[in-house]
Amino acid sequence: MVKIGKFIKQSLCLPLMDITLDEKTKEIINNIPLDILRENDKYYLLYHEIMFYGVNTLATIFLMNKVKHVSSGIIPLEEFTQKYALDFSDSTGQGGFGLPLKKIEEEKIFIPDQRYVDQKLKIITKWGKPKISYELTNNPNKQIYLFDHDSINRVDWKNETEIKECKFLTGRKWTIEDLKNEELLDKSIALGNILWKSVVKSHRLHIDKKFAPAHIEKASENLFEYYSNIITLSNSYK
C-alpha cells in the first residue's frame, strides 16, 4: 500500500511529500532472487520495466527537477554535485553522468536490493558448448547513468522530435556547467517524462496478463503506484 502524507520542506527547498511504501511490499520485492527476476518472463514488468527502467527514469526526473531549483542560487551547484556524488567522467563509456543509487535512497525513496547487484557476463563451456552465465557481486556504491546511450531505445521511433531531443541529450559530453543551463534542464526533464511514458505504456500492455503469483503482482502494482506518485510530485514543483 502506498500512503501519501503532508508536504514537508527539505534543505534544498524542494517540497517532498511523505510518500511511503509499506514494509510488506518492500520485503516481497527484495526477497525475489535476481536470477528468477532476470530470466523468467513472468517478472518482465516488475524487473525490466519498473525496477530497472522505472528506477532510472524516476531518478532522472527527481534529480533534474532538484537541479533546476538549486541552480538559481539557492545552494551552490558544486555543493549540490557533491551531495549527490554526481560523476561526469563517463569512465564506463555509457554516456550521460553517474548517480549512486544510495543517494536516491537517502531521500527516503525505496530502491529494490536487486538494483545494487553488478552483473558481469561470462561465457563458459559445458560439454563443448558455450553457455552464458553471470557473475553477481553486491555493490553498495552502484551507479546508474542518467541520459546514457540506452535511453534512445525507450523513445517513440515514429516521433522525430523525441528522437532528436534524446540524441541531443544522450550524445553530449555532460559537465557540471550543464546543470546551470536552464534550457538544457527543461529538455532533460521533458526527456525524463518521455522515458517514464514508455514505462507507463509497457505497464498498460502487461498489467492484465497476470503472469506472476498474485502477491508479487500486487507488490509490483504498489511499487509502480509509489514511483508514479513521486514522479508526479517532482514535476509539480514550479
N, C-alpha and C positions, 0 to 999 in steps of 0.2 A: 504494500500500500504506500502511496506517495502522499505526504502531508505538506501543505503549504501554509506557512505562518505569516507573521508580520514582517514588514521591511525593517532592515537594520542598516546602520551606517558603518561602512568599513573604512580602514585607514586611507584607502585610495579614493574615497568619496564616490564610489560606485555602489548604489544601493543593491544589496543582495537579499533575496527573500529566503526565509528559513525553509527551504525545500528539502525534505528529508525522504530517505528510502528506508523502509522498515528492515530490521535486522534479519528477519527470516528470509526475505528476498536476497539480501547480500549473501547469507550463508548458502542458500541453494545455488546461486550462481558461482560462488567461489569454490564450491565442492565438486563442480563438474570437471573431470580430468581433461587436460588440454588436448590430449590425443583424440579423445572422443569428440570434443568440440570441432577440432580441425578436420577430422577425417569422416565424420558422419553427416550426411546431407540433412538429417533431421534437425541439426542445430545450425543450419546455414544462416537463418535470420538472426539468431541470437549472436553467434560468433562473428560471422563475416560482416553483417550489416550494422548491428548495434554495438557490439563490444569492440570491433575494430574500426570501421569507418565512422560509426556513430561517435565513439570516443574522440577520434581525431578531429572530427568536424565540430563537436562540442568545444573542444579545447581551442580551436581556431576562432570561433565566434566569441567565446568567453574572453579570451586574451585580447583579441583585436579591439573589442569594444572597450576594454580597460585601457589599452594603449591610447585609443582615441581621446580619452578624457583625462589622461595624465600628461600627454604631450603638450597640452596647452600651458603647462607650467605649474600644475597642482603639485607635482612631485618631479624632481629631476629625472630625465629619461635614463641616465646612467644608473641611478638608484633602482629604477624600475627593472632594467635588464638584469641587474644583479639579484634583485628579489626573486625573479623567475628563472634565473640562471640560463638566459637565452644564449644559444650557441650559433654564431654566424659563420663558423669555419667551413661548413659543408664538407667535413672530413670524410663523410661516407659517400659523397657523390650523388646523394638522393635529391639534392636541390632543396630550396627553402631554407628554413632555420630551425634549430632544435629547441625543444622544450621538454624538460624532465617531467614525466607523469606525476611524480610525487609533488611537484609544485601545484598541480591542479588539485590533488588530494588535500594539500594544505589549506585549500579554500573550502574544505568540508564537502567536496564533491567525490562521490564514490567512483572508484575505478576498480574493475574486477582484477583479482590477483593474477589471472592468466596473462594480462597485458604486460606484466613485469618479467615475463619469460623470454629470453633470447632463443631463437630457433635457428640453428646452424644446419644447413642442408648437407647431408652426407650420402655418398653413393657407395654401397657395399656390394660385394659379390657373394652370392649364395648359390651353390650348385652350378657355378659357371654363368649365372645370370645376374645382371646389375639390379640392385634394389635400392629404392630411395628410403633414407632414414633421416631422422632429425636428432641433433644433439641439443638437449634442453638445459638451459642454465638460468637460474633466477638472477635478475639484475635489478636491485633496488634503485639504481640510477638510470633506468631505462628512459630513453628519449624517444619522442615522436617528432616528426618533421612537418611543420606547417608549410603548405604550398610546395610540397615535394612533387616530383615528376609524375607520380602515380595519380595525382589529382585529376589529370586530364581524362582518365578512364571513367570518371564519375559525372562528367558533364553530358549534356544532350548534343550528340554529334549532328543533329539536324538544326541546331541553333548556332548560327555563325557568331553571334555576339558572345555567347557563353564560351565558345571555343577560343575566340580572340582574347577575351579577358583572362581566361585560365592560362593560356600560353604566355601571356604577358607577365602574370604573377609567378608562374612556376618556372619561367625561363630566365628570370633575372637573378643576379647575384645580390642577395639581401645583405644589407648592412644596418647597423644601429641607426644611422641617419635616416633610413627609410621610415622609421617609426615616428618621425617628425612631420612627415608628408601627409597632410590631411586628405588629399585626393587619393593617394595610394591606400590609406587606411580605409576610406569609403569603398574602394574597389575590393579590398581584402575582405571586408565584412560582407559585401554583396556576394563574393565568390563563396565564402563560408556558408551562406544561406542557400546558394545553388547546390552545394555539396550536400547540405542537410536535406534538401528537397529530394535528392536521389535516394537517401536513406528512407525517407517517408514513402516514396514511391515503391521501393522494394518491400517495405513493411506491409503496404496495402496488398501487394501481389502475393505475399506469403502468409498473411495472418490467418486466412481461413483454411489453410491446409492442415493445420494441427498435427504436424509430424511428431513432435517431441511429446514426452509424457506431460500430463495435464499440469502438474505442479511446476514444471520447468517452463511450459508455455505461459503460465500465469506470472512467473518471475520475469520472464522476457518482456511481457507486456508492462509490468511495473517499471522495469528499467527504461523501456522506451518512453513511457509517460514521464518519468523522472527527468531524463535528459531533455525531452521536449519542453518541459516547464522551465528548466534552467536556460535553454536557448531563447525561449520567448522572453524571459525576464532580461537576459543580457541585451537583447535587441530593443527592449522597451525604454532603456535609459537614454535620454536625449540631452 
